[in-house]
Amino acid sequence: MKHAIIPAAVLSLFVLAGCGTEGPATFGSDRDFLLEHTDAVVLTGPDAQAQVVVVPQYQGRVMTSTSGGDDGMSCGWINRALIASGKTGPHMNVFGGEDRLWFAPEGGQFSIFFKKGQPFDMKHWQTPPLIDTEPYEVLVSTRDSVSFRKHARLVNYSGTRFTLQIDRTVRLLSAAEIATALKAPLPAGVRAVAYQSESTLANAGNTPWDKTTGLLSIWILGQYNATPQTTVAIPFKTGPEAEFGPVLNRYPSFGTLLPERLRVADGVVYFRADGRRRNKIGLFSRRAKGVCGSYDAVNKLLTIVQYNQPGGPADYANSTWAIQTRPYVGDAISSYNDGPITPGAKSLGGLFYEMETLSPAVALKPGASVLHVHRTIHLQGDVAALSRIAKATLGVTVEQITAALRPIP
């Protein structure tokens, strides 16, 4: 999410019609709501238990998914009040959704959220309509996949003009593909829904994109329902800072990270995701392992997020809201926990948290492109089986994830 404190006077521009739902609805209820208010497309597995809702008018965004059919848990956070209002406002529209397309950098001399010469503050910050309110064209839609395209232009803070083509496919994964992703067949007693977005950014202009004038990173953000017992777990490469750099990118403008909300131990970052205090963390690319996850102990829901991390060093857009000396040292993985901007104020939208991944920022020649694959796997059921999956993918069990942060009174 954003890299500056949002003044209370500006907050109403984001929320518009108020907060979203206070907890997960059934999938059938959320699907029917989205079909009523948007041009939603529903992807369905062979037995209709695994389903995903994608909305073309929200840039091909995955709004929610389930492993349990109509009566199953709806895994994505949705801002129903805002969607039902039919209104949009300046700065950003927090519709929700568990896989949405953005681009970085957000701040700095190569920002695409600020015009040249403007101060880096909320009054002047504006999400490009390309990743906020503009619809994407549906190219192909089948039972289990949907593809989109968008042609657009962007101008960054330094005045560099980008002509680009975006191609995006959302695809429901088969049982065999889930087994490959988990490196083991799905165990008995566990339900799963898994999908991946494949987002391609191409230079559709006549001028090469250059580091000296600004590059773009594909940025996928997922908003999920928060509970008092939800914890994000991000494994990282251990080793000296001289070789790998610092572990965490901390964002002081998102509030103080209290000890009960963050722990770094034994190669894993644990981050509280209860939707009640605004914080953000990022993991630098040299530390990332291409995976992060969360465990919701209330609903016995394990979520695994994977992406196509490059095999060697790469540049990542730095989104800090300031002129930067290192504009290509940014996050590969980040996580945001929503909460009130100031004590007693409203939150950005409701009880949600985010897991996010980014592509490298690549100097593309005309006609060249970069692909970012972001895979989401939701698993529910037998806790012992979920624990084995978490250990295999994240390096820790669900019991370790749950116990990592001490309870908040």
C-alpha positions as CSV (number, residue, x, y, z in Angstrom):
1,M,0.0,0.0,0.0
2,K,1.0,3.7,0.2
3,H,4.2,5.2,1.5
4,A,3.0,8.1,3.5
5,I,0.6,8.8,6.4
6,I,-2.9,9.7,5.1
7,P,-4.3,12.8,6.8
8,A,-7.8,12.3,8.3
9,A,-9.1,15.0,6.0
10,V,-8.1,12.9,2.9
11,L,-9.3,9.6,4.2
12,S,-12.9,10.1,3.2
13,L,-11.7,10.3,-0.4
14,F,-10.5,6.7,-0.2
15,V,-13.3,5.1,1.7
16,L,-16.2,7.0,0.0
17,A,-19.1,4.9,1.1
18,G,-17.6,3.6,4.3
19,C,-15.8,0.4,5.4
20,G,-16.2,-3.0,3.8
21,T,-17.5,-6.1,5.4
22,E,-16.1,-7.0,8.9
23,G,-15.4,-10.6,8.1
24,P,-15.4,-13.2,5.4
25,A,-18.8,-13.9,3.7
26,T,-19.7,-17.1,1.9
27,F,-18.3,-17.3,-1.6
28,G,-21.8,-17.5,-3.1
29,S,-22.9,-14.3,-1.4
30,D,-19.8,-12.4,-2.6
31,R,-20.0,-13.9,-6.1
32,D,-23.7,-12.9,-6.4
33,F,-23.0,-9.4,-5.1
34,L,-20.2,-8.9,-7.7
35,L,-22.3,-10.2,-10.5
36,E,-25.0,-7.7,-9.6
37,H,-22.7,-4.7,-9.4
38,T,-19.8,-5.5,-11.9
39,D,-19.0,-7.4,-15.1
40,A,-17.6,-10.3,-13.1
41,V,-16.4,-13.5,-14.7
42,V,-16.5,-16.7,-12.7
43,L,-13.9,-19.4,-13.2
44,T,-14.9,-22.9,-12.0
45,G,-13.1,-26.1,-11.4
46,P,-14.4,-29.5,-12.6
47,D,-16.4,-30.2,-9.4
48,A,-17.5,-26.5,-8.9
49,Q,-15.9,-26.5,-5.4
50,A,-12.9,-24.4,-6.5
51,Q,-14.1,-21.1,-8.0
52,V,-12.6,-17.7,-8.7
53,V,-14.3,-14.3,-9.5
54,V,-12.4,-12.0,-11.8
55,V,-13.6,-8.4,-12.7
56,P,-12.6,-6.9,-16.1
57,Q,-13.7,-3.4,-15.2
58,Y,-11.2,-3.6,-12.2
59,Q,-8.3,-4.3,-14.5
60,G,-8.8,-8.1,-14.6
61,R,-8.7,-8.2,-10.8
62,V,-9.3,-11.4,-8.9
63,M,-11.8,-10.3,-6.3
64,T,-12.2,-13.5,-4.4
65,S,-12.0,-17.3,-4.5
66,T,-13.1,-20.4,-2.6
67,S,-12.3,-24.1,-2.2
68,G,-15.7,-24.9,-0.9
69,G,-18.3,-24.0,-3.5
70,D,-21.2,-21.6,-2.8
71,D,-21.2,-22.2,0.9
72,G,-17.4,-22.1,1.3
73,M,-15.3,-19.3,2.7
74,S,-14.8,-16.3,0.5
75,C,-11.0,-15.7,0.7
76,G,-10.7,-12.2,-0.8
77,W,-11.5,-9.0,1.0
78,I,-14.2,-7.0,-0.8
79,N,-15.2,-3.4,-0.1
80,R,-19.0,-3.9,-0.6
81,A,-20.0,-0.4,0.4
82,L,-17.8,1.3,-2.1
83,I,-18.7,-1.1,-4.9
84,A,-22.4,-0.8,-4.2
85,S,-22.2,3.0,-4.1
86,G,-21.2,3.1,-7.8
87,K,-19.0,6.1,-6.9
88,T,-15.3,6.7,-7.5
89,G,-13.1,9.3,-6.0
90,P,-9.6,10.9,-6.4
91,H,-6.3,9.4,-5.3
92,M,-7.3,5.7,-5.1
93,N,-10.5,3.5,-5.0
94,V,-10.1,0.6,-2.5
95,F,-12.4,-1.9,-4.2
96,G,-10.6,-4.9,-2.6
97,G,-9.6,-8.1,-4.3
98,E,-6.9,-10.7,-3.8
99,D,-4.9,-10.2,-6.9
100,R,-4.8,-6.7,-8.4
101,L,-2.4,-5.3,-10.9
102,W,-0.3,-2.2,-10.1
103,F,3.0,-0.7,-11.2
104,A,6.0,0.6,-9.3
105,P,7.6,3.0,-8.5
106,E,5.1,4.9,-6.5
107,G,7.5,7.6,-5.2
108,G,10.8,9.1,-6.2
109,Q,12.1,10.8,-9.3
110,F,10.6,8.0,-11.5
111,S,7.2,7.8,-9.8
112,I,4.1,7.3,-11.9
113,F,1.9,8.6,-9.1
114,F,3.2,12.2,-9.0
115,K,3.6,14.8,-11.6
116,K,6.9,16.5,-12.3
117,G,7.9,19.0,-9.6
118,Q,5.0,18.1,-7.2
119,P,5.7,17.4,-3.5
120,F,5.5,13.8,-2.4
121,D,2.4,14.2,-0.2
122,M,-1.2,13.0,-0.2
123,K,-2.6,16.1,-1.7
124,H,-0.7,15.5,-4.9
125,W,-0.6,11.7,-5.0
126,Q,-2.8,10.1,-7.7
127,T,-3.1,6.5,-8.7
128,P,-3.1,6.3,-12.5
129,P,-6.6,5.3,-13.8
130,L,-4.9,2.5,-15.7
131,I,-4.5,0.6,-12.4
132,D,-7.5,2.0,-10.6
133,T,-10.7,2.7,-12.6
134,E,-10.1,1.8,-16.2
135,P,-11.6,-1.5,-17.6
136,Y,-9.5,-4.0,-19.5
137,E,-10.6,-5.7,-22.7
138,V,-11.5,-9.4,-22.4
139,L,-9.7,-11.3,-25.2
140,V,-10.7,-14.9,-24.3
141,S,-12.8,-16.4,-21.6
142,T,-13.2,-20.1,-20.8
143,R,-14.5,-22.2,-17.9
144,D,-11.2,-21.9,-16.1
145,S,-9.3,-18.9,-17.5
146,V,-9.8,-15.4,-18.8
147,S,-7.3,-13.1,-20.7
148,F,-7.2,-9.3,-21.0
149,R,-5.4,-6.6,-22.9
150,K,-4.9,-2.9,-22.3
151,H,-3.0,-0.3,-24.3
152,A,-2.0,2.8,-22.3
153,R,0.5,5.6,-21.8
154,L,2.1,6.8,-18.6
155,V,4.3,9.8,-17.8
156,N,6.7,9.6,-14.8
157,Y,7.8,12.3,-12.4
158,S,10.9,13.0,-14.6
159,G,8.8,13.5,-17.7
160,T,9.6,10.1,-19.3
161,R,6.8,8.9,-21.5
162,F,5.9,5.2,-21.6
163,T,3.8,3.6,-24.3
164,L,2.9,0.2,-23.1
165,Q,0.8,-2.9,-23.7
166,I,-0.5,-5.0,-20.8
167,D,-1.5,-8.6,-21.3
168,R,-3.0,-10.4,-18.4
169,T,-4.3,-13.9,-17.9
170,V,-5.9,-15.4,-14.8
171,R,-6.0,-19.2,-14.7
172,L,-7.5,-21.7,-12.3
173,L,-4.9,-24.4,-11.5
174,S,-5.6,-28.1,-11.8
175,A,-5.0,-30.7,-9.0
176,A,-1.8,-31.7,-10.8
177,E,-0.5,-28.1,-11.0
178,I,-1.3,-27.6,-7.3
179,A,0.7,-30.8,-6.5
180,T,3.6,-29.4,-8.6
181,A,3.5,-26.1,-6.9
182,L,3.5,-27.7,-3.4
183,K,5.9,-30.4,-4.5
184,A,3.5,-33.0,-3.2
185,P,0.0,-34.2,-3.9
186,L,-2.8,-32.6,-1.9
187,P,-3.3,-34.7,1.2
188,A,-6.6,-36.1,2.3
189,G,-8.7,-33.8,4.4
190,V,-7.5,-30.6,2.7
191,R,-9.4,-28.5,0.2
192,A,-7.6,-26.2,-2.1
193,V,-8.3,-23.4,-4.6
194,A,-5.3,-22.2,-6.6
195,Y,-4.9,-19.8,-9.5
196,Q,-2.2,-17.7,-11.0
197,S,-2.1,-14.3,-12.8
198,E,0.3,-14.0,-15.7
199,S,0.9,-10.3,-16.3
200,T,3.0,-9.1,-19.2
201,L,4.3,-5.5,-19.6
202,A,5.6,-4.7,-23.1
203,N,7.2,-1.6,-24.5
204,A,4.8,-0.7,-27.3
205,G,6.6,2.5,-28.2
206,N,9.5,3.4,-30.4
207,T,12.0,4.5,-27.6
208,P,14.0,2.1,-25.4
209,W,13.3,2.3,-21.6
210,D,16.4,3.3,-19.8
211,K,17.5,3.2,-16.1
212,T,18.6,6.8,-16.3
213,T,15.1,8.1,-17.1
214,G,13.0,5.5,-15.2
215,L,11.8,1.9,-15.4
216,L,8.6,0.1,-14.2
217,S,8.1,-3.0,-12.0
218,I,4.9,-5.1,-12.3
219,W,3.3,-5.1,-8.8
220,I,0.6,-7.6,-7.7
221,L,-1.2,-6.9,-4.5
222,G,-3.7,-9.2,-2.7
223,Q,-6.2,-8.1,-0.1
224,Y,-7.4,-10.8,2.3
225,N,-9.7,-11.0,5.3
226,A,-7.9,-10.4,8.5
227,T,-8.6,-12.1,11.9
228,P,-7.1,-11.7,15.4
229,Q,-5.2,-14.9,14.7
230,T,-3.8,-14.3,11.2
231,T,0.0,-14.1,10.8
232,V,2.1,-13.6,7.6
233,A,5.2,-15.7,7.3
234,I,8.0,-14.7,4.9
235,P,11.0,-17.0,4.6
236,F,14.3,-15.3,3.7
237,K,17.9,-16.1,2.8
238,T,20.1,-15.9,5.8
239,G,23.6,-14.5,5.6
240,P,25.7,-11.4,6.3
241,E,24.4,-7.9,5.3
242,A,27.6,-7.3,3.4
243,E,26.5,-10.0,0.9
244,F,22.7,-9.9,1.0
245,G,21.9,-6.5,2.4
246,P,19.4,-5.9,5.2
247,V,16.5,-8.3,5.7
248,L,13.7,-5.8,6.0
249,N,12.6,-2.6,4.3
250,R,10.8,-0.8,7.1
251,Y,8.2,1.9,6.5
252,P,8.1,4.3,9.5
253,S,5.4,6.4,7.8
254,F,3.1,3.4,8.3
255,G,3.4,3.5,12.0
256,T,5.7,2.1,14.7
257,L,6.2,-1.7,14.4
258,L,5.6,-2.9,18.0
259,P,7.4,-6.0,19.2
260,E,4.1,-8.0,19.4
261,R,3.5,-7.3,15.7
262,L,6.9,-8.3,14.1
263,R,9.4,-11.0,14.7
264,V,12.5,-12.0,12.7
265,A,13.8,-15.4,13.7
266,D,15.5,-18.4,12.2
267,G,15.2,-17.3,8.6
268,V,11.5,-16.2,8.8
269,V,9.8,-12.9,9.1
270,Y,6.5,-13.0,11.1
271,F,4.1,-10.1,10.7
272,R,0.7,-9.7,12.4
273,A,-2.2,-9.4,10.0
274,D,-5.2,-8.5,12.1
275,G,-6.4,-5.4,10.2
276,R,-6.2,-3.3,13.4
277,R,-3.0,-1.4,13.2
278,R,-1.5,0.2,10.1
279,N,2.0,-1.2,9.3
280,K,4.0,-2.3,6.3
281,I,7.2,-4.3,5.7
282,G,9.1,-5.2,2.6
283,L,11.7,-7.9,1.8
284,F,14.6,-6.9,-0.5
285,S,15.1,-9.0,-3.5
286,R,18.5,-10.5,-2.5
287,R,16.8,-12.0,0.6
288,A,13.6,-13.3,-1.1
289,K,13.0,-16.9,-1.8
290,G,10.1,-16.5,-4.2
291,V,7.4,-17.4,-1.6
292,C,5.5,-16.0,1.3
293,G,2.3,-17.1,3.1
294,S,-0.1,-16.6,5.9
295,Y,-2.1,-18.7,8.4
296,D,-5.5,-17.8,9.7
297,A,-5.9,-20.0,12.8
298,V,-9.6,-18.9,13.2
299,N,-10.6,-20.4,9.9
300,K,-7.8,-22.9,9.6
301,L,-6.8,-21.3,6.3
302,L,-3.3,-21.5,5.0
303,T,-2.4,-19.2,2.0
304,I,0.7,-19.7,0.0
305,V,1.9,-17.0,-2.6
306,Q,4.6,-17.8,-5.1
307,Y,6.0,-15.9,-8.0
308,N,8.6,-16.2,-10.7
309,Q,11.7,-14.7,-9.0
310,P,14.8,-14.2,-11.2
311,G,17.7,-16.6,-10.7
312,G,20.2,-13.8,-10.2
313,P,20.5,-10.2,-9.0
314,A,18.0,-7.8,-10.5
315,D,16.8,-4.2,-10.2
316,Y,13.5,-3.5,-8.4
317,A,11.7,-0.2,-8.4
318,N,12.1,1.8,-5.2
319,S,8.7,3.3,-4.2
320,T,9.8,5.5,-1.3
321,W,8.1,8.9,-1.3
322,A,11.3,11.0,-1.8
323,I,14.0,11.8,-4.4
324,Q,16.2,8.7,-4.2
325,T,19.9,7.9,-4.3
326,R,19.1,4.2,-5.0
327,P,16.0,4.1,-7.2
328,Y,16.4,0.4,-8.1
329,V,16.8,-1.0,-4.6
330,G,13.2,-1.9,-3.8
331,D,11.0,-4.7,-2.5
332,A,10.5,-8.1,-4.1
333,I,7.9,-9.1,-1.5
334,S,5.9,-6.8,0.8
335,S,3.0,-7.1,3.3
336,Y,0.6,-4.5,4.6
337,N,-1.7,-4.6,7.6
338,D,-4.6,-2.1,7.5
339,G,-5.8,-0.1,10.5
340,P,-6.8,3.3,11.6
341,I,-4.6,6.1,10.3
342,T,-4.8,7.9,13.6
343,P,-6.3,6.6,16.9
344,G,-10.1,6.7,16.6
345,A,-10.1,7.3,12.9
346,K,-11.4,5.0,10.2
347,S,-9.1,2.5,8.5
348,L,-8.5,2.5,4.8
349,G,-11.3,0.1,4.1
350,G,-11.9,-2.6,6.7
351,L,-10.4,-5.7,8.3
352,F,-7.9,-6.7,5.7
353,Y,-4.2,-7.3,5.1
354,E,-2.1,-7.7,2.0
355,M,0.7,-9.9,0.5
356,E,2.4,-8.4,-2.5
357,T,5.0,-9.4,-5.0
358,L,6.9,-7.4,-7.7
359,S,8.8,-8.1,-10.9
360,P,12.2,-6.6,-11.7
361,A,12.4,-3.2,-13.3
362,V,13.7,-4.1,-16.8
363,A,15.1,-1.8,-19.4
364,L,12.9,-2.9,-22.3
365,K,13.6,-2.2,-26.0
366,P,10.7,-1.5,-28.3
367,G,8.7,-4.7,-28.7
368,A,10.3,-6.4,-25.7
369,S,8.4,-7.4,-22.6
370,V,8.6,-8.7,-19.0
371,L,6.4,-11.4,-17.4
372,H,5.4,-11.6,-13.8
373,V,3.6,-14.7,-12.6
374,H,1.9,-14.5,-9.2
375,R,0.4,-17.7,-7.9
376,T,-2.1,-17.9,-4.9
377,I,-3.0,-21.2,-3.2
378,H,-5.6,-21.3,-0.4
379,L,-5.8,-24.5,1.7
380,Q,-8.3,-25.4,4.4
381,G,-8.9,-28.5,6.4
382,D,-6.9,-30.9,8.6
383,V,-4.5,-28.9,10.6
384,A,-1.8,-31.6,10.8
385,A,-1.8,-31.8,7.0
386,L,-1.8,-28.0,6.6
387,S,1.2,-27.9,9.0
388,R,3.2,-30.3,6.7
389,I,2.4,-28.2,3.7
390,A,3.5,-25.0,5.5
391,K,6.7,-26.7,6.6
392,A,7.5,-27.8,3.1
393,T,6.8,-24.4,1.5
394,L,7.5,-21.8,4.2
395,G,10.0,-23.7,6.4
396,V,7.8,-23.6,9.5
397,T,4.6,-25.3,10.7
398,V,1.3,-23.6,11.2
399,E,1.8,-24.1,14.9
400,Q,5.1,-22.1,14.7
401,I,3.4,-19.4,12.7
402,T,0.6,-19.0,15.2
403,A,2.9,-19.0,18.2
404,A,5.5,-16.7,16.7
405,L,3.8,-13.5,17.9
406,R,2.5,-13.1,21.5
407,P,-1.2,-12.5,21.8
408,I,-2.5,-9.0,22.1
409,P,-4.7,-8.4,25.1
